[in-house]
Amino acid sequence: CAGTIGAAGDNGLGVAGVNWQVQLMGLRFIGPDGGTMAAAVDAIAYAVRMGAHIANCSFGSYGYSDAMYDAMRQALSSGLLFVCAAGNESNDNDGFYQAYPASYDLDNILAVAASDPTDALASFSNWGATSVDLAAPGYNIVSTVPGGGYDSYSGTSMAAPHVAGAAALLKSFYPTATALDLKEALMDGVDAVAG
């Protein structure tokens, strides 16, 4: 995700991210044995304290959490925009099974589906007429991997960093833009497709 957001470009090496001069803060709350909602909430609080503007949320589950909802809602006052992966179960997030955090009904969440090379919804991607905001490339995305090197992955977790990188780039041009300003600008700038 970090490579898609901000790998340096125009250097003849590997891949280029969306925003070549971005500052990244990696907050890990999921390990080999999983993670807890309390740790996710702590990560959000830390991001707010450190002044983060955009959070790429390439994680999720189907469990609603009041604590997570409250943490994300409170982060709106600090200007934090959450760019959230919609999920990879070919599921309608408007239905009974909603993927979180993408499906929290909050103004500072931008929920991202995955598109394929034909600009159609990827077969695995979740969608939702009211719960998912836009789609971005999420099929066979080549990016950096821990320890050096590159690999290819598919998923809404690969789509969300494209949007997070674009949001960070937009913020660099308009430093006083709020989370809501960034979300509105990104949504106004999409190419509308029938799917």
Disulfide bonds with the S-S distance in Angstrom:
none
